[in-house]
């Protein structure tokens, strides 16, 4: 089962039946919100995802958990549940268009100075 989402800015929706489990790679500052049901979350060591839990917590309906590290998250449904996964913002990801706009001003000035020196 995969989380479903309409666009990158909307949260991914995940539905699990009682007893079902799901493992998800999460980014730093992601958030899990339980809409209905009850789930157990376990963080697994990112260097060894073969079941060394670092922490675990249980969430019920209308509770959420903010993840402070990236890594594997094991989700186990204790009851039928529905949850939302809010992916972290992509800080550090810079588009080429933005880089071009940032560099355009100084490059234009340098080009004008070079042209004046050539004439």
Number of C-alpha atoms within 10 A of each C-alpha: 8 11 14 14 14 9 8 10 11 13 19 18 19 18 20 21 14 15 11 15 16 16 16 14 12 21 19 15 15 17 18 21 20 21 19 17 20 22 26 16 21 20 25 21 17 16 9 10 15 9 12 13 17 10 11 13 10 16 20 17 15 12 14 17 16 13 17 12 13 16 18 21 23 19 19 21 22 19 17 15 21 19 24 20 22 20 18 16 13 9 6 6 7 9 8 9 9 10 10 11 10 11 11 12 11 11 12 11 11 12 12 12 11 11 10 9 8 7 5
